[in-house]
């Protein structure tokens, strides 16, 4: 499945692999947050290290996703970490971080998964 989720303590890890649509991602985020296993003090981690789709997203799509996440902010304690390995995706996630921050979310972009996890629960 191109978009999946798992729980690591209070961290909701959204793993994106290959190609998927923003609609797919939104649906899975909602599913993860609605899951009875979701911690009440959840924080959100987007793991895009294996994503091909992010490289093809337009700035408008990134902004739309940021607006969606901002609308869900209280459901994940307003903390979002994003992890990617490509330069293009890193740049797009920095743009997304600006948009989502304007929506009341505290975001950060990382290249290292473990650093992202530490930041989220600090």
C-alpha positions as CSV (number, residue, x, y, z in Angstrom):
1,X,0.0,0.0,0.0
2,X,1.5,3.4,-1.0
3,X,0.4,5.1,2.2
4,X,0.3,3.3,5.5
5,X,0.5,4.2,9.1
6,X,1.8,2.8,12.4
7,X,2.1,4.0,16.0
8,X,5.4,4.4,17.9
9,X,4.4,5.5,21.3
10,X,2.6,8.8,20.8
11,X,4.1,9.2,17.3
12,X,1.7,8.5,14.3
13,X,4.1,7.5,11.5
14,X,2.6,8.1,8.0
15,X,4.8,6.1,5.6
16,X,4.6,7.1,1.9
17,X,6.0,4.8,-0.8
18,X,6.0,5.0,-4.5
19,X,3.2,6.9,-6.2
20,X,-0.1,8.1,-4.5
21,X,-2.5,11.0,-4.7
22,X,-3.0,13.7,-2.2
23,X,-6.5,12.3,-1.8
24,X,-5.0,8.9,-0.8
25,X,-2.8,10.6,1.8
26,X,-5.6,12.7,3.3
27,X,-7.8,9.6,3.6
28,X,-5.0,7.6,5.4
29,X,-4.2,10.5,7.7
30,X,-7.9,10.7,8.7
31,X,-8.0,6.9,9.1
32,X,-4.9,7.0,11.3
33,X,-6.3,9.8,13.5
34,X,-9.7,8.1,13.7
35,X,-8.3,4.7,14.6
36,X,-9.1,3.8,18.3
37,X,-5.4,2.9,18.7
38,X,-4.4,6.5,18.0
39,X,-2.9,8.1,21.1
40,X,-4.8,11.1,22.5
41,X,-1.6,13.1,22.6
42,X,-0.5,12.1,19.1
43,X,2.2,13.8,17.1
44,X,2.5,13.3,13.3
45,X,5.6,12.1,11.4
46,X,5.5,11.9,7.6
47,X,8.1,9.4,6.3
48,X,8.6,10.3,2.7
49,X,12.0,8.6,2.2
50,X,10.5,6.1,-0.3
51,X,8.0,8.5,-1.9
52,X,8.2,9.2,-5.7
53,X,5.0,11.2,-5.7
54,X,6.3,14.1,-3.6
55,X,8.8,15.0,-6.3
56,X,5.9,15.7,-8.8
57,X,3.7,17.8,-6.5
58,X,3.1,21.4,-7.5
59,X,3.4,24.2,-4.9
60,X,-0.4,24.5,-5.0
61,X,-0.8,20.8,-4.1
62,X,1.7,21.2,-1.2
63,X,-0.2,24.2,0.0
64,X,-3.5,22.3,-0.2
65,X,-2.1,19.5,1.8
66,X,-0.7,22.0,4.4
67,X,-4.2,23.6,4.7
68,X,-5.7,20.1,5.2
69,X,-3.2,19.3,8.0
70,X,-3.7,22.6,9.6
71,X,-7.4,21.8,9.8
72,X,-6.6,18.6,11.7
73,X,-3.9,20.3,14.0
74,X,-5.7,19.7,17.3
75,X,-5.9,16.0,16.5
76,X,-2.1,15.6,16.5
77,X,-1.0,18.1,19.1
78,X,0.0,20.6,16.4
79,X,3.4,19.0,15.9
80,X,4.5,17.6,12.5
81,X,7.9,16.2,11.4
82,X,8.6,15.4,7.8
83,X,11.4,13.1,6.7
84,X,12.7,12.9,3.1
85,X,16.0,11.9,1.4
86,X,15.8,13.8,-1.9
87,X,16.7,17.5,-2.4
88,X,13.6,18.2,-4.4
89,X,11.3,16.7,-1.8
90,X,13.2,18.5,1.0
91,X,12.6,21.8,-0.8
92,X,8.9,21.2,-1.3
93,X,8.6,20.1,2.4
94,X,10.2,23.4,3.5
95,X,7.6,25.2,1.4
96,X,4.9,23.1,3.0
97,X,6.3,23.8,6.5
98,X,5.8,27.5,5.9
99,X,2.2,27.0,4.9
100,X,1.3,24.6,7.7
101,X,3.0,26.8,10.3
102,X,0.7,29.7,9.2
103,X,-2.1,27.3,10.0
104,X,-1.0,26.9,13.6
105,X,1.2,23.8,13.3
106,X,4.7,23.5,14.5
107,X,6.6,21.8,11.6
108,X,10.1,20.7,11.0
109,X,11.8,19.0,8.0
110,X,14.5,16.3,8.5
111,X,16.7,14.0,6.5
112,X,17.1,11.6,9.4
113,X,14.2,9.5,10.8
114,X,15.6,9.2,14.3
115,X,16.2,12.9,14.6
116,X,12.6,13.6,13.5
117,X,11.3,11.2,16.2
118,X,13.4,12.9,18.9
119,X,12.3,16.3,17.9
120,X,8.6,15.3,18.0
121,X,8.6,14.1,21.6
122,X,11.1,16.7,23.0
